[in-house]
Amino acid sequence: MLDYLGLCPRNKAVRIFSIRAGLSRGTFYVYFLDKYDLLEKVENNLLKHIETLSTITISKTVSWLDNPSGDILSTPSSPYFSLINIFNYLGNNRFFFQTLLSENGNKQFIYKMNCLLDQLFKKLYTNTSDHILQALPSDYTIELLTSSLVSIIDHWLQKANPETPSDVAKILIQSRLFAVYQPA
């Protein structure tokens, strides 16, 4: 449906969406100004869920980073489990994220996603003891994490046979991307 919203002329996209959703065009316009309003609300809803998932687990992750105990892949409060939650959500909403992040997707959505992840990493960085993240200046660490994670998400979503959410989370944890979070 998102592909119709972005590619069809305004009236045709609304008509197609209304038919597929079992709504009249009038009902569509009760809730949305136009196809762009619908698209923006879908995008904001997707990003809000990522933010909620991240916020719920960020305090556990910060606690683990401040006092790492146990293996990162088996400790429920480690960053690994936060990533699994996010990748489960991405996987469950694969079509929407694939469409929005694709070559013909919405560049504004990619920007919003970068901003959200940037905020989350800044919050994580701010709430974590300095000794955990002192390998690089904070602005470089946050930029590296944000841009890399968006690229990995996009790569994973575009794959025909992607890894499971837990496998891709494990790949991220074991990669150099999150090496700064692993205890010595």
N, C-alpha and C positions, 0 to 999 in steps of 0.2 A: 504494500500500500504506500509506503514512503516513497518508492520510486515513482509512483503516479503523482504524488504531491509535488515532487521536485521537477518533473519533466513535462507534465501535462499543462495545457492552458488552464487558467484559474477555474472557469466554469466546468470544464470537463473533469478535472481532478475532484472537485467537490461532488459532482454527480456520481462518478465512479465510486468514491469513498462512501457516499450516502447509500448507494445501492448495496455495496458489499457489507456495510454495517447494518443494513435493514432499517435505515432511517430515511425520512424525507429530507429534502434539501433545506426546508424551513426549520426542521429540528436541528440540523447541523448548524445553521446560523444563529440559533438560540444560544448555543454553547461556544461557537467560534466565530471570529470576525471574517476569517478567510482561511485558505489552506496554509498560509504562512503562520497564522495564529495557532492552528492545530499542530503544525510541525514544531513550533517553539514550545508548546505545552508538553508535547511528547519528549522533546530533548530535555527540558527542565526536569520532568519527572524522572527520566533515566538518570540524570546527574544527581538529583536529590537522593535517589536510592543508593548510589555509590557513596555519596557523602555520609549518609546515615550508617551504612555498613562500616565505613572506615571510622567514623566517630565512635561507634559502639565498641570497636575493638582497639582503638588507639591507646586508651589508658592501660589496657592489659599489655599491649606491645611495648609501651614506654616503660612499664614496670619490668618487663623481661629484659629490655635493653639496658636498664640501669643495674639490674642484678641477674645476668644470664645464668640460669640454672638448668641443667639438662640439655639434651640435644635439641637444636633448633627445629628439627623435623618431627620431634615427638612431644614437645612441650606446648600445651594448648594456648598459652599466652604469648607465644613467639610470633614474630612477623609472618611466618609461614601460614598460620591459620587465618590471619587477616587477609592475606592474599587469596587463599582458597575461597573465602566468603565472597570476595569481589569477583573472582573468576567464575564462581558458580552463578552469580547474578548476570555477568556478561554472557555466559553460555546460555542461560535461560532466556535471554533477550538478544540472542545472537543476530537474528535478522535485522533488528533495529540498529544495533551497533555496527554491523557489517555495512549496512546501507549508508549510515551517517558518516562512517570513517572511510568509505570507499573513495576512489578517484573522483567519482561524480557526486560524492556526498556533500555535506554542508561544512564548509571551511570554518564557519562561525562555531559549529558544534565542537570541532577539534580544538579551537581556541578556548572555548568554555571548559572543555575537559582538561586541557593543559592548566588553566587557571585553577580549577578545582584541585587537581593533584598537587599543584604548586602550594596552595593554601594548606593542604593536608600535610605535606612534607615539612612546611615551615612550622606548623603546629607540633609535629613530631620532633623536629629539630629543637624547637624552643623548650619543649617539655622533657627532653632527654638530657642527662648529664653530659657536660662538654667532652669528657674523656671518650665517649662512644664515637663521636663524629668529628674529632679534631684532625683527621687525616687530610681534609681539604677545607678551604674556606667555605662557610655555610652557603653562600650564593651559588658556588660551583657544585656543591654536593646536591643541593635542591634542584638545580637545573639539570644535572646529570640524571638524577632519579626520575624527574618528571618527564623529560623528553624520551628517555630510554623506555620507561614504562608505557607511554602512549604508543611508541613504535612496536613494542612487544605485544601489546593488546591488539593492535591492528594486524600484525603478522599472524597471531594466533586465530583471530576471527576470520581472516581471509583463507585459512587453510581448509582444504576439502576434508581432510581427516585429522582434525586437531587433537592434541593431547587432552587428557582429562584436566579439569581445573586443578586438582592436587598435583598432577605431573608438571603443569606449567608453573605452578607456584614453587615447586621443588627446583625446577630449572632456574627460576629467578633467584632463589635463595643461594643456590650453589654457584651462580654466575658471579662475575666481578661486580655486577650491578649492585648487589646487596652485601658485598664483601665488607663494606665499612660497618655493617651491623653485626658481623660475626665476632664473637669474643676471641681473643688471641689464645 
